[in-house]
Amino acid sequence: MRYNVVEKNGFTIFYREAGDPNKPAFLLLHGFPSTSHYFRKLMPILSEHFHVIAPDLPGFGQTIEPESFIYSFDNLVNFTEAFTKELGLKHFYLYVFDYSVPIGFEFATRHPDAVDGIVVQNGTIYVEGLGELFTELKDYWANPTPAKRRRYEHAYSDNIIRHYYEIGEKPGSISPDGWSLDEFYSLRHRNFAHAQNDLIFDFRSNLMNYQRMQDYVRHYQPRVLAIFGKNDPAYTMPGAYAFAKDDRNAQVFPIDGGHFALEAHSPEIAEIIIREFVSREAGDAVHRAALTLGEATES
């Protein structure tokens, strides 16, 4: 593992990196209220086969954004574009989770040729995948009073963060390291409460863009692995199965876990990714070579 910082357009961008840069690139984007630390168990396994890169998004973790930065999902996509360009990533696999699912799919709609395949973990671009949490959020979006905004300041309180780490998992299976670090960064970041309140409210823009993201899926038929902790009350299994409805190259893998599935299931999830993205690609390459040899022999 390597821990790096790059300066770009007033940002100080922290990112984790592992693996051989000559291998296929894999960009890992975290969700709310986490950081690239979420991928600490997955990256060493994937690095045997990929060049894995995981940045902290603006408003989270170690990345420092300019004071003028406006916290919106559109700007997080713009940030992702600038980051990948700065690192010279021309095409790569994507791992998207929670907040970063609409970020990753909006990026893919803008740059379809850059994305080799997408792992979707507990996040969605389909309204049927939004769980009970979003019923209350929709009321807030429709009537965003100051009192309701203040109420969402508790959306990242210690108890709620821990609750979403542990819910749907076996007792004693979740280390406190993940939620403790999220709590630490929520206190350390100079603008965390303002940033997260803005993003919670702006999440409604993603729903407005779902149709365009779905059009991308239907048209380009990307290789999608929808790997979901099936016990997650926030992003539910119908949102995973919706990908297979629109994309013949989509596969759905329910995991017996919760929202932060990587905390307890990184080896299982890594095995799926390697089998479907590495082993299958190798098999396809052998098949293509055999076809080419057969055509040459016939001629």
N, C-alpha and C positions, 0 to 999 in steps of 0.2 A: 504494500500500500504506500502511496505517495500523497502528500498533503500540500497543495499548491495554492498560490494566489496570483491572479492576473488583474492588472489595472486596465480599465476600458471605459471611456466616456464618463469619467467621474465615479465609476463603480470600483470597489475593491472586492473582487469575486473570489470567494473561497471554494475550492473543489477538491474532491478525492479522486484518485486515479490509481488504477492497477492494471497489470497485464502489458503485453507487448504491443506497442503502437503499430506494428505491422499486421496485427490481427484485426478482424472486423471490429469496428467501433460500436459501443453500446452506451447510450446516454440514459442515465437513470435520473428521473425527476421525482422529488419527494412531494408529500402532501401537507395538509394542515394537522396539527401545528408543529410539524416535525422539521427535520433537516436532512442533509445527506447522511447523517449518522444512522438513519433508518436502514441504510444499505450495508452496514458494517459487516454483517454476516454473509450476505449474498455476494459481495464483490470478490472476496478471495476465491470463491468457488468458480464464478463466471470468468475470472481472470485467466484461467487455464485455457480458455477458448476465445476470449474477447479482450479488446482494449476497453476497459470500463471506466466511465467518467461520471461523477455525480456532483453537481454544484449545489450550493445553498442558494435558494432563490431570494430575491430582494424582500426584506421584511422578516427573514428567518436566519437563524444561525449566525455564522461568521461573516457573511457577505455584508458589505457596507454600501448603501446606495446614497446618491446625492440627496440633499435635503429637499430639492425641488421634485423628486420622484413622486409621481402620482400612482397610488396603489390600485391597479386595475388588472383584470386578467388579460386585456389586450396588451398592456405594457409588460406583463410577464412573458407573453409570447414574443414581443419585440426584444426583450432581454435574452430570451433563449436563442433567437436568431443571431443577435450580436455575439453571444458567447460561443456558439458553434462556429461562427465565421472566424472569430478571433483564434480559435484552436485549430482552424483549418479542417473541420469535419465536413466533408462533402456529402457523405451518406453514412447511415448508421441505423442500428436497431434502437428502439425506444422502450423504456420501462416507465409507465405512467401510473400514478396512484393518487386517488382522492382528488385534491385540487388540480393536480398536474394532468389529469385525464383530459379536460377541455383544453388545457394549455398545449399538450402534445398533439391532440387531434386538430386544433386550429393551426399549429405549425405544419402538420401534414397536409392540410388543405392548401396551404400557401406553397409548400415545397414537396409535392408528392413523390418526386424522383429521389429525394434525399432519404426517404424512410424505407428500410429494408424489411422491417417487421415490427410489430408493436405488441408488447405485453401490457395488458390492462389489468390492474389489480385494485379491486374495490373502489371503483369510480365509474362514471357512466357518461354517455352522450345520448341517453334515452330517458324520457321522463318516467317510464315504468320502472326504472332502476332506483328512483329516489325514495328512500324509506321515510319512516315516520318523522324524523328530524325535520324534513323539509315542509311538512304541513304548517308548522309554526313559522318557519322562515318565509313562506309565501305570504303569510299575513303581514309580516314585517315589511317585505318588499312592496306590498300594496299600500301600506300605511306606515311609512317610516318616521314615526314620531321620535323626538329626542328621548322620551322615556324608554321606548323600545330599543333604541340604539344603546342606551346605558345598560339595559338588561343584557345585551350581548357582550358586554365587557366581561361577563362571567363565563363566556363560552370557552375560555381557555384557562379557567381556574384549575388549581391542582387536582381537585376531586374529579372534575369532568374529564381532564386529560387522562388520568389514571383509569377512569371508568371505561373509556373507549379503547385503551390498551388491553384491558382484562376481559371485557365482555365477549362472550362466545368462545373463550379459551378455557382449558382445564385449569383448575386451581393449582397454583404453584408453578405454572409453566412459563410465566412471563417475568423476566428480569425487571427490576425497577430502574435499570439504567436508562432505558428509552424515555419513559415518561418523566424521569427526574431531570434529564438533560433538556427536554422540551420546556419544563417548568423553569429551569435555570435561564434559558435563552429568552423566555417570555418576560423575565424580570430584567435581564441584562440589556436587551435591545432598546435603544433610545426612543424608538417610535413604535413599539410593538402593538400597544393597544389601539392606537390610531390606524396603523397599517391593517391590522386584522379586522377591525370594524369596517374599514373601507372595503376590504375584500369580501367579507360576509355579505355586505349589501350589494356589491358588484357581481356576486355570483349569479344573480338573476340574468345578467347579460349572456351567460353561458347557455341558459335555456333558450334564449332567443336565437342562438347560433347553432343549436343542436341539429336543425334541419340541414344546414350547410355541411356540417361534419358528417351526418348520415349520408348525404349525397356523395361525399368523398369516398366513404366506405363502399357504397353501392357501385360507384363508377370504377374505382381502382382495385377493388377486391384485395386489400392488403392482407398479408399474413398476420392474423391477430390471435393471440393466446389470451383468453379471458380467464384469468386465474383468480378466483374469489374466495376469501374467507366467507363461507356460506352462512355464518351466524351473525353477520354484520347487520345491525339495525339501520345503519345510515345509508349504505349502498347495497341493494338487495339483488338476489340472483336473477330476477327477470331482466335486470340491466345487463347481465352477462349473456344470457341466452338471446337477447335482442341482436347482438353482433352476428350470431350464427344465422339469424333470419335474413340479414341483409348481405352477408359475405360468405361465399362458399369456401373461402380459405380460413374462416374463423373456427376456432375450437374452444370449448368451454371446459374448465377444470375446477369443480367445486373442492375446496379444501375445508376440512373440519376445524375451522378457526374463526377468528373475528376480523375486525377492521384492519388492525396492524398485523396482518398475517405473517409477515416476514420475521416478526419477533420470535415466533415458535416454530415456523415452518420453512425457513430459508433452504435447508437441504432438499426438501420435497419440491419446492418451487424451482430451485436451480436445476434439479433433475429433469423437470418438465421442459424447461427452456432449452437445456442442452440437447435433450432427445429430439425436440421439435425443430429447433433452429440450427443445430450443428449436425446431428446424426442424419436428419432427413435431408439437409443440404448436401451432405457428403454422398448419400444414396442417389439423390437427383443428379449429382455431377457424374457419378459412375454410369447412370442410365443415359445421360446425354452423350458421354464418351462412347458408349456401346452403340448408340444410334449412329453417331458420326462414323465410327469404324465400319458399321454395317453398310452405310451409304457408300463409303469409299470402296469397300470390297465389291459391291454390286456394280459400281461404275467401272 
